[in-house]
Amino acid sequence: MAKFENFTLILGADYRSVWGIFYNQTGTCIKLSLSRQLAHKFFFNLIFIIDRLAGEDAINLKIACAANQKLDEALVIILLLLKTRDPASISLNNIAQINLLEACALEFKLRLGLANQKRIFAFAPIAEESFYVQRFICQDEGVVAEGPIETASLALLKVIQPSDYLCGLPLANYHGLTNILTPSQIYGEIEPSADILMDLANKASYNEIDIASLEGTIAQREKHSEASLSFSDLTLVLDATKGLRVIIFDAMTIHFSQSWSLHNQGTEILVPILYHADAIFGLTKPRFSKIACVLGPGSFTGIRLALTTAQALARCSETQLCGINSLAALCLSAKLKYDLPEGSVLWAVTSAYRNLFHLQKYLVVQDSVCPQTEPILAGSEQLAQSLDKSDYLCGDGLVKNLDLQNLVLKDHFLNNVLEASDQALVRLAKSAIYTKKDLEPLYVRPCDAVDNLERLAIRQGLKPDEAKTNFEHILHNKPSSSI
């Protein structure tokens, strides 16, 4: 049972997708998402992950339903889970609710650093001209609801004061808002981060689920006939520079996303995830028009795993390939999340090893980012010499070296942009140039085994000098065969 102990699952649904976050206190975190077109396959996606993590073990699981008001979809998934797993081996009596509007308001407050007593209106779409809305007031490190969740139309916006803020739905898509609100009030669409959702889930009150109350909901769900779906021009994105991520999208929608933070298991789970994704789309074999692979910098083993898999799939299906720089994806994520103005300077700083960083400078140009330097391996001193106080920094290298915080202005230290977003990876994949040629990795730093060769040789009972000579021979001589 220890294999699947003390896990929490956050289940959520919005107007675009159905999604979930698995996590426990040891740092394991798995995020999954399916588009609305594939929402009826979400339970299948969930079971795949549980089987990979738990196998035949018993489940000790808490579930937090993240919703604005109606929980039907999440509760149906819970009931399906109860019906499918062996009742004798499952413990699933802890259910809580997370208010997604609160999560959006909290994300907004922390992102802008709003002072106490500032008021936030958080929105979530229902239909074209209606939405859920709730008012919050900033207080200390959090937000407090001023009233219940309401159903409203755009007429409600007329009562908003000039000092109030709005977040949650893509307000810019609603015509006539510029006549009601000032541009500084409309911040646009806010998606709460996984960290905020997990924090709210940890603080939530969990109760026993009333199974009988769900029977009517599941009966209605079982009457629903799945429409036959047809997908074309699907693009696959593989990223193993940090953990493992698989994204599948078409011209309009991200249909499938899974990311795993498990360590040293990428080789075992990447191919099963791809087979599983094919099954969700109803494919009997991989059928991708294009494959985008993140080339690095990042995990040496992960880069090789993703590249080898991408190139094997491409050769089997004559699919074209493109490469993505992980640092470009990280900076684009920061630009999109903070809506940074054109001309802003962004530095991607990701952890390498031994107090070294992968480092690259970018410039915000219109809706994208443009590299200003090549990616390099650098230490804190070199980074300090390169920065101006007005530059922005993002990446996990920031949280692993607190001295870096003194190098930039407080508002420019984007320490909650630690990895690339799905949206950024998809944007780069859409704008890339594809080819049938094999891709070259972007390692930047040497493999750990090179620096540790002498120690590894001794452990294997070999002479260090002979190991170095053999390594150089293998590295610089073309492979040959006697066949």
N, C-alpha and C positions, 0 to 999 in steps of 0.2 A: 504493500500500500504506500510505502514511502515514495515511490516513483511519481505518484499523483496526489501528494498531500498538500493541503493548504493552498490550493489554487483558487483564484477568483476569475470569473468570466464576466466581462462587461458586454452586454448585448445592446445594440442600438440600431435605429432605423431613421433615415431622413428621406427627403424627397428624391434623392439620387441613388441611395444604396442601402444595403443592410450590412452591418459590420459587427465585429467582435474583437475584444482584446483579452487574451489569456495572460495571466501573470501570477507570480508568487514572490515571496520575500527574498528568495535567493538570486533574483535578477533575471529569471527566465521570462521572456515576454514574446508573445506571438500575436501579430495583428492580421486580421483577415477581413476582406471586403468583397462583396459581389454587387454588381449593378442591379437596379430595379428589374431589368429584363430577366435576370438570373436569380431573383430573390427566392423563388421556390426551390432552388438548389442549395440554399444556405445551410440547411440542416445537414445535408450530405457533406458539405465542406467542414462543418463542425465535428461531425463524427470522425472524419479522416484525421483531424488533428488530435482528438481525444484518443483514438486508437494508436496513433504514433507515439503519444506521450505515455498512455496508461496501459495499452495492450489489454491483457485480461485482468489487470489489477482493479481493485475497488476504487471508486471515485469519491474523494472528499472535496466537494466543490461548493463555493459560494457564487451566486449569480446576482449581478446588479443590472437592472433593466434601465437603460438610458433612453428617456423619451420625453416629449413635451407634454403629452397628456395621455393618449391611448397607448396601452401596453400590449394590445392583442397580439401583434406580430411576435414580439419577444416571448410572450407567455406560451404561444403555440409551439415555438421552438423548444421551450423548456419541457412541455408536455410530451412532445415527440421524443425528446431525450429520455424522459422517464419511461416511456413505453418501449423504447428500443433496447435500452440497457437492461441487464439482469437486475430486477428489483432487489435481490438479496445482496448484490454487490455494489449498490449505489447509495450514497448519502447526499441528498439534494434538497434539504429542507430549509435552506437559508436563502431567502430572496429579499432584495432591496430595490429601491427605485432611486435613480439619479435624475435630477432635473437638467435636461440639456441646455435650457435657456440660462440657468445659473452657471453652467460650465462655460458657455459662450461669454457671458458677462464677466466672469472671473478671468478668462483668457484675455479679454479686451482690457480690463483694468490693469493686469500685470504687464501687458505688452506696452501700454501707453504710460504706465506709472502714474495713474490718476490719483489725486489726493482724496482724502476722506471727505464725505458728504457730496461728492460728485454723483450725479444720477445717470444711470444707463438704462436705455430701453433695448431689450433683447428680443429679436424677432425670429420666427421660423415659418417658412411657407406652408400653406395648406392647399390653396388653389391660386389661380392667376391673380385675383384681386383680394385675397384674404390670407390671414396669417395668425399664428399664435404670438402673443406679446406678453411680456412681464417686465415690471419696473424694478430696478435694483438701486441700492445706494452703496457707495464704496465705504468700507469700514475696516480700518487696520489692514490686515493682509488679505481680506476677503470681500465679499459682497453680501448684502442682506436684502431679501425680497421685500418690496414695499406693498405688494398686493398679490393676488392669485394670478395664475395663468388665465389670460382672456383670449377670446376669439375676436378679431377686429379686422377692419378694412383700412384703406389708406386715409379715410376721413379722420382716424385717430391722430394722425401725424400733426394735425392742425393745433393740437393742445400741447405739443412739445415746446419747451422753453429754449431760448437761445443758448443757455448754459448746459443743456442736456446732450447726451451722446446716444448714437444709435449703432447697433451692430447686430450681426446674425445672418441676415439674408442679403442677397445681392441687390441692395437698394438702388444702385445706379440703373438697374433694368426697369425700374418703375417710373413711368413718365410723369412729369409734373412735380417731382420732388424738389427741383431747383427753385420753384416758386414758393415753397413752404419752408425749406431748411437752408442753412448756410453750408457751403462745401466742407467746412471744418467739422461739422456735426456728422457727416455721412462717412463712416469709415469703411463700409462695405462688408463683405461676407467674412465672418470669423468662424473658424473651426477649432474647437477646443483640442488642446494637445493631449496625447495619451497620459502624460504625467498629471495633468489636472484631473482627468477622468479617474485615474487610479487613486489620486488623493481623495476625491469625493467618494469613491467606492469604499475606501478604507474607513472613512468617517461615517458611512451610512449605517442605519439600523436594519438588521436582517431579521426576518420573521419566517415562520413556517408557511409553506405554500398550501393553498386550498385547492387540491386537485379537482374536486367536484365542480368548482366554479369554472374550470377550464374546459369541461367536456363539451359544452355548447359551442365554444369557440373552435375547438378542433373538429367538431362535426361539420361546421361550415367550411373549414379549410379543406377537409377531405373531399367535399363536393366540387371544389375548384378543379377544373380541367386545365392542365398545363398546355398552353399554346405552343405549337411547334415553332421553334426559333431558328432563324437562319443567320449565320454570321459570315461575313466575308472581309477580306483585307485586314486580318488580325495581325497585330505586331506583338512580339514577345520581348520583354525586357528582363535581363538577368543581371543581378547585382550581388556579388559575394565579397565585396571589399570590406564590409563590416556586417557580420551576420550573413543572412541569406534572404534575398527578396526576389519574388517573381511577380511581374505585372503583365497583363494582357489587355490590350485596348484596340479600338478601331478609330475611325476618323472622328467620332463624336464622343465616345464614352470609354472610361476605364471600367472594364467589365469584371476583372479578376485581380485581386492583390493579396498576396500573403508575404509576410516578413517574419523571420525566425531569428531570435537572438541567441539560440543555443550555440554553445561553443563546441568546436571539433566534431560536428555531426553533419556538416554540409554535404559531404560525399554520400552519406547514407540516405539523405532525405530529398536531395534536389530532383533526381529522376522520378521518385514516387510522386512528388508534388506536380511535376509536369504531366505524368500519366493521369493523375487526379484532375488536373485542370482540363485535359482533353476530354475526360468523361463528363465534366460539368457542361462543356460546350457541345457534347454529343459527337465528339470526333473519335474515330477509330484509330487515327494516327495523327501525329503533329501536322497541322496545316496552317502554318504561319506565312504570311506574305513577306514579312521582314523580321529580323532578330537584331535587337540592340543589346550590346553587352558592355557593362562598365569595365573599363580596362585598368583602372587604378587611378591614383595610388591607393593602397590599402593592404589588406591581408595578402601575403604572398601566395599562400595555399588557396585562398578564396578566388583570387584572380585566375589562377591556373584552372581551377574547377569550372568557373563560369565560362572561360574562353574555350576550354576543351569541349564542354557540353554544347555551346553555341555553334562551334565549328563542325562538330559531328552532326548536329541537326541540320545545318546548312548543306552539308555534303550529301546527306540522305535525301533532301527535298529540293535542292538547288535554290534554296532561299538566300536572299542577299543579307549581308551583315553591315553593321556600323558599330563604331566604338564611341563610348561616352567617357569623358573625364569626370571622376567622382568629385573633384574640387569645383568644377564648373557647375555641376548639379547642386552642390552645397550652396554656392554663392547665389545661384538662381533661386533656390528655395528661400534664402534670406531676403532677396529682392522682392519676391512675390508675397512673402509673409508680412513684410514691413512696408511694402509699397514705396521702396526707396526711390528718391528722385534721380532723374538722369544726371550723370556726372559724378555720382557717389562712387567712392573707392571702397572696394570690398576685399578683404584678405580671408582666404580659406586656410584654416590652421587645424590640421588633424594630427592626432597622436601617431607617431611612428614607433620609436622605442628608445630607451635610455636617454630620456629628456630631449629627444629630437622630434621635429615636426615635419609633416608634409606641408609645404607653404607655397601659395600662388596668389598673385595679385590680379584683381578683376576690376573693370570699370562698368558701371551700369549704363547701358545704351538703349534707350527706348524701353522695350519690353523684355530685354535680354541682358546678358552680361558678356563682356568681351575680355579675353585674357590680355594682361599687360606684361606678364613675365612667364617664363617656363616654370613648371613645378620643380621645386628643389627640396632637398633635405636640409633643414636648418635648425639651429639652436636658439635659445632665448635671446642671446646677445645679437645675433644677426637679425632676428625679427625686430628687436627694439630699434636697431639702426635703420630699418626700412620704413617704419611707421610714422605717419603724422597723426596728431591728436584727433583730426577730423575723420580719419579712416574708420571703417567698420570692420569688425572681426566676427567670424562665425566658425563653428567646428568644435569637435570634442577635445581638441588640444587646449581649449580655453579652460575647461573645468578641471583638467589634470595638471595645470600649472597656474596657480593663483597669482603669480608675479605678473602674468600677462595683463591682468586687470588694471594695472597702474599705467599701462602704455597708451590707453585710449580714453576718450570721454566716457562717462558712465552710460549714457544713452546709446553709445556706439558699440558697446560690448554685448553682442547678441548671443548670450550664453545659453539661450533656449533653442538655438538652431544648431543642433548637434549632428544631424544627418539630413541627407537629401529627402525631399518629399516626393511622393508619387507624381504629383503634378509637374514638378521640375524635371524629373527623369523623362516623363512622357513628352514634354515640350522639346527637350533636347533630341529625343528619338524622332520626333516628327520633322525637325529641321535638319537632321543629319543627312549626309551623303552616303548611300549604301553601295556596296560592292560585293562581288563574289570571291574576292581575295581573302585569305586568312588575316586575322587581326593580330597586331603586335601588342603585347602587354605594356602597361605603363607602371613599372615597378618603383622607380625613383630610388628606393633604398635597396641594398643587397639582401639576399635571402639570409635568414638567421643561421642557416646551416653553414654558410660561407665563413662567417665570423667564428662559429663554434666548431669548425672542422677538426681542429686539433683535439679538442675534448671528446668529440664524437668518435674520432679514430681510436683513441685510447680505450674508450668504452667498448668498442667492437674488437679490441685486441689487435689493432693495426698500428703500424709505425706512422706517426704524424707526417714525416717528410714524404713517405711513399704515398700517403693519402692525398697530400697536396699535389704531387706530381700527377697522379691518376686523375684528379679532379680537373687540372688544367688541360690534360689530354682530352678528356671527355667534353670539356667546355669549348675548346677551340678547334677540334677536328670534326669533319663531317662524318655522320654515321655511315657505316658500310655494312654490307651483307655478303655472305659467301653463297647465298642461294642463287 
